[in-house]
Amino acid sequence: MRWKKTLHMVEAHAEGEVGRVVTGGIIDIPGKTMLEKMTYINEVDDSIRRFCVFEPRGYAQMSTNILLPPTREDADAGFIILQGDQAHAMSGSNCICTTTVLLETGMVEMQEPQTQVVFDMPAGLVTATADCKDGKCQRVELTMTPSFVHELDVKVETESFGTLTVDIAFGGIFYALIDCRQLGISITPENARKLVAIGSEVQRQLNRQMQIVHPENDQLKGISYAMLTDKTESGEPVGATVLPPGRLDRSPCGTGNSARMAVMYARKEIAVGDKYSAYSVIGSRFDISFTGISEVAGKTAVLPKVSGRGWIHGFHQIGVDPSDPYPQGFSLSDCWGEADDLLR
């Protein structure tokens, strides 16, 4: 056997959402900041994303996190999230996975009862505080980036579902939030394909009709995901985030619930100091805390904390033989959805 590239990975999931962590084989990505490195992958050379994410080395229902040296002195580690469509600036579940991997493999020394890890991410600094006992990372609480409403009650025309009303908010990345009640559909495993179809069409249509840019950083732009929202019978939030090219987040979604908190505050549904649980399509839970108010370019921003659990479930290597006809992989619509720009 002869490989011309080898990556070492730790497999982990956070409340059901798989977030692989690349712990060896990538030295660095060009760019002075983590945001510049993400932009380099998205706009200059995304070969490493394709290599990690696409079949036969990857699969649709996962993310891959590249660990990198931090670009800031006030951070312990940097990482970038690779997914089916592009590299993304922030993810709560992937922060939980990466924290768990760093601590439980000894890459960052675990301190009991708590260990703090500061991440340098394209969306900004994110602090993870891990509850630790007997060598196990039991729960991770994330201090999320300031989250704000971009626009409420946006009308979007869809071919399949008619006119829908959505809210657009930033929770580390931009979201389109879709209240399920207007569609008469519930967030359940048996409705997963329908939820994906709704969210995918809304996200693509909004990105065609609107130019959405972060007011302080023009490299953070466009709606990354749609999140369908509902409540449990007891009134607690439940959500289903649709990730391109067409799948549901298995976790409750940290960035999605941060964006949702901003909308809930704008609609006077919550107040500073409130704590609640948010649930996913598979019934897994994140605990959410509303810790304060800030400001982003004149916009009121909420300060969320999100906590959940992560587990390591495997270790492996991936590589490529020089004779392999698919060095950057491939994707098919049976698993990866029907977006023409994503199928290779």
C-alpha positions in Angstrom: 0.0 0.0 0.0 1.2 3.5 -0.9 -0.6 6.7 0.1 0.3 10.2 -1.0 -1.9 11.8 1.7 -2.9 10.6 5.2 -5.2 12.2 7.7 -5.7 11.0 11.3 -9.3 11.4 12.6 -11.2 11.0 15.8 -14.9 10.2 15.4 -17.3 11.9 17.8 -20.9 13.0 18.0 -22.8 15.6 20.0 -26.3 14.6 20.9 -26.4 12.5 17.7 -24.8 14.8 15.2 -21.5 13.4 13.9 -18.5 15.8 14.0 -15.2 14.1 12.9 -12.1 15.9 14.2 -8.9 15.8 12.1 -6.1 15.6 14.6 -3.2 15.0 12.2 -2.1 15.3 8.6 -3.0 19.0 8.0 -0.3 21.5 8.9 -2.2 24.7 8.1 -4.4 26.6 5.6 -3.4 29.9 4.0 -4.7 33.0 5.7 -3.8 35.4 8.6 -7.1 34.8 10.4 -9.4 31.8 10.8 -12.0 33.7 8.7 -9.4 34.2 5.9 -8.6 30.5 6.1 -12.2 29.6 5.7 -12.6 32.0 2.8 -9.5 30.4 1.2 -11.2 27.0 1.3 -14.5 28.3 0.0 -13.1 30.6 -2.8 -9.6 29.4 -3.7 -9.0 25.8 -3.0 -11.6 23.4 -1.5 -9.7 20.2 -2.3 -9.2 19.4 1.4 -13.0 19.7 2.0 -13.9 17.4 -0.9 -11.2 14.9 0.2 -12.6 14.7 3.8 -16.3 15.1 3.2 -17.3 13.4 -0.1 -17.6 9.6 -0.7 -15.8 7.2 -0.5 -13.9 8.8 2.5 -16.9 10.7 3.9 -20.7 10.6 3.9 -23.5 13.1 3.8 -24.6 12.8 7.5 -21.6 14.3 9.1 -19.2 17.3 9.4 -15.4 17.2 9.5 -13.5 19.6 11.7 -10.0 20.6 10.9 -7.9 21.5 13.9 -5.5 24.3 13.3 -3.1 26.5 15.3 -5.0 29.6 16.6 -4.3 32.9 14.9 -5.0 34.8 18.2 -3.0 34.7 21.4 -6.2 34.6 23.5 -7.3 31.2 22.0 -6.2 27.7 22.7 -7.0 26.1 19.3 -8.5 27.0 16.0 -10.8 24.9 13.8 -12.9 25.1 10.6 -16.0 23.1 9.9 -16.2 21.3 6.5 -19.6 20.2 5.2 -21.2 19.1 2.0 -21.5 22.5 0.5 -18.6 24.5 1.9 -16.6 25.4 5.0 -18.7 27.1 7.7 -17.9 29.7 10.3 -19.5 28.2 13.4 -21.3 25.2 14.8 -22.4 24.4 18.3 -22.4 20.6 17.9 -19.0 20.6 16.3 -17.6 22.7 19.1 -18.9 20.1 21.6 -17.4 17.3 19.5 -14.0 19.1 19.2 -13.9 20.0 22.9 -14.6 16.4 23.8 -11.9 15.1 21.5 -9.2 17.6 22.7 -9.8 16.7 26.3 -10.4 13.0 26.2 -7.4 12.3 24.0 -5.1 14.5 26.1 -4.4 17.1 23.3 -5.5 19.7 25.9 -4.9 18.7 29.5 -8.1 17.9 31.3 -8.7 19.6 34.7 -11.4 18.5 37.0 -14.1 19.6 37.8 -14.0 22.0 34.8 -11.7 22.7 31.9 -12.0 25.8 29.7 -11.0 25.8 26.0 -11.1 29.0 23.9 -11.6 28.4 20.2 -10.5 30.7 17.4 -13.2 30.3 14.8 -14.2 32.2 11.6 -17.2 33.6 13.4 -15.1 34.8 16.4 -14.0 33.5 19.8 -16.1 30.8 21.3 -15.4 29.6 24.9 -16.1 26.0 25.8 -16.4 25.1 29.5 -16.4 21.4 30.0 -17.6 19.6 33.2 -15.1 16.8 33.7 -15.0 13.8 36.0 -12.9 10.6 36.0 -11.3 11.4 32.7 -14.6 12.0 31.0 -15.9 15.2 29.4 -19.4 15.0 30.7 -21.0 18.1 29.4 -19.8 21.2 27.4 -21.2 24.7 27.7 -20.5 27.1 24.9 -20.4 30.9 25.2 -21.8 31.6 21.7 -21.1 34.6 19.5 -23.5 37.6 19.8 -26.7 36.7 17.9 -29.1 39.2 16.2 -32.1 39.5 14.0 -31.4 40.5 10.4 -35.1 40.7 9.4 -38.4 39.5 10.6 -41.4 38.3 8.6 -39.7 37.9 5.2 -42.0 36.6 2.5 -40.5 33.9 0.3 -42.2 32.5 -2.8 -41.6 28.8 -3.3 -42.7 26.6 -6.2 -43.5 23.6 -4.0 -45.0 25.2 -0.8 -46.4 28.6 -1.9 -45.6 31.8 0.0 -44.0 31.3 3.3 -43.0 33.7 6.1 -39.6 33.3 7.6 -37.3 35.2 10.0 -33.7 35.7 9.2 -31.2 35.8 12.1 -27.5 35.4 12.8 -26.3 32.9 15.4 -22.7 32.5 14.3 -24.0 31.9 10.7 -27.2 33.2 9.0 -30.4 31.2 9.4 -33.8 31.3 7.8 -36.3 30.3 10.6 -39.5 28.7 9.4 -42.4 28.2 11.8 -43.9 24.7 11.1 -47.4 25.8 12.0 -47.8 27.6 8.6 -47.1 24.3 6.9 -49.1 21.9 9.0 -46.1 19.6 9.6 -44.5 18.4 12.8 -40.8 17.8 13.5 -40.7 14.0 13.7 -38.3 11.4 12.2 -41.0 10.2 9.7 -41.2 13.7 8.3 -37.4 14.1 7.8 -37.6 14.0 3.9 -40.4 16.6 3.9 -38.6 18.9 6.3 -35.4 18.7 4.1 -37.4 19.5 1.0 -39.0 22.6 2.7 -35.8 23.9 4.2 -33.7 23.3 1.1 -36.0 25.2 -1.2 -36.4 28.1 1.2 -32.7 28.5 1.8 -31.9 28.4 -2.0 -34.7 30.8 -2.9 -33.8 33.3 -0.2 -30.1 33.3 -1.3 -31.3 34.0 -4.9 -33.5 36.9 -3.9 -31.6 38.6 -1.1 -28.0 39.7 -0.4 -27.4 39.0 3.3 -24.1 40.2 4.7 -22.9 40.5 8.3 -22.8 44.3 9.1 -19.2 44.0 10.5 -17.7 41.4 8.3 -18.6 41.0 4.6 -17.0 37.6 4.5 -19.8 36.2 6.6 -22.6 36.2 4.1 -25.6 34.3 2.8 -28.0 32.0 4.6 -26.1 28.9 5.6 -29.1 26.9 6.8 -32.9 26.9 7.2 -34.3 25.8 10.6 -37.8 24.6 10.9 -39.2 25.4 14.4 -42.0 24.1 16.5 -42.7 23.3 20.2 -43.2 20.1 22.2 -46.5 19.4 23.8 -45.1 20.9 27.0 -44.2 24.1 25.1 -40.4 23.6 24.8 -38.6 24.5 21.6 -38.0 21.8 19.0 -36.1 22.4 15.8 -34.9 20.8 12.6 -31.9 22.4 10.9 -31.6 21.6 7.2 -28.0 21.4 6.0 -27.0 21.5 2.3 -27.1 19.5 0.2 -30.1 18.1 1.9 -30.1 16.5 5.4 -31.3 17.2 8.9 -29.0 18.0 11.8 -29.4 15.2 14.3 -28.6 17.6 17.2 -30.8 20.4 18.5 -28.3 22.8 16.8 -26.3 25.4 18.7 -26.1 28.2 16.1 -29.7 27.6 15.1 -30.9 28.0 18.7 -28.8 31.1 19.1 -30.4 32.7 16.0 -33.8 31.5 17.3 -33.1 33.2 20.7 -32.6 36.5 18.9 -35.9 36.1 17.2 -37.7 35.1 20.4 -36.3 38.1 22.2 -37.3 40.4 19.4 -40.8 39.0 19.7 -40.8 39.5 23.5 -41.1 35.8 24.1 -38.1 35.5 26.5 -36.1 37.7 28.8 -32.5 37.9 30.1 -31.9 35.2 32.6 -34.3 32.7 31.1 -33.1 29.1 30.8 -34.8 26.4 28.7 -34.2 23.2 26.8 -34.3 22.7 23.1 -34.9 19.4 21.3 -34.0 17.8 18.0 -35.8 15.6 15.5 -34.4 12.5 17.4 -35.3 13.9 20.8 -31.8 14.8 21.9 -31.4 18.0 24.0 -29.4 21.1 24.4 -29.8 23.4 27.4 -30.0 27.1 26.5 -29.3 30.1 28.7 -30.0 33.8 27.8 -27.1 35.5 29.6 -27.3 39.1 28.4 -27.7 41.8 25.7 -25.0 43.3 23.5 -24.9 45.2 20.2 -23.6 44.4 16.7 -23.3 47.4 14.4 -26.3 49.1 16.1 -28.4 46.0 16.2 -29.5 44.5 19.5 -27.8 41.2 20.0 -28.5 38.4 22.5 -25.7 36.5 24.3 -26.6 32.8 24.4 -25.0 29.9 26.1 -25.6 26.4 24.8 -24.7 23.1 26.6 -24.8 19.5 25.5 -22.9 16.2 25.6 -20.4 14.7 23.2 -19.0 11.2 22.8 -16.0 9.7 21.0 -17.0 6.6 19.1 -14.0 5.8 16.9 -10.6 6.4 15.5 -9.4 6.0 12.0 -7.2 7.2 9.1 -8.1 8.2 5.6 -5.8 8.5 2.6 -5.5 8.2 -1.1 -3.6 5.9 -3.3 -1.9 7.6 -6.3 -3.9 5.3 -8.7 -7.3 6.1 -7.0 -9.6 7.6 -9.7 -11.5 9.6 -7.1 -8.9 11.5 -5.1 -11.4 14.2 -4.2 -14.4 12.0 -3.9 -17.9 12.2 -5.4 -21.5 12.8 -4.4 -24.8 11.4 -5.7 -28.3 12.8 -5.3 -29.6 9.6 -3.6 -27.8 10.7 -0.4 -26.6 14.2 -1.1 -29.8 15.9 -2.3 -30.6 17.5 -5.7 -28.6 20.7 -5.7 -26.8 20.7 -9.1 -24.0 22.8 -7.8 -23.2 20.3 -5.1 -23.2 17.1 -7.1 -19.8 16.2 -8.6 
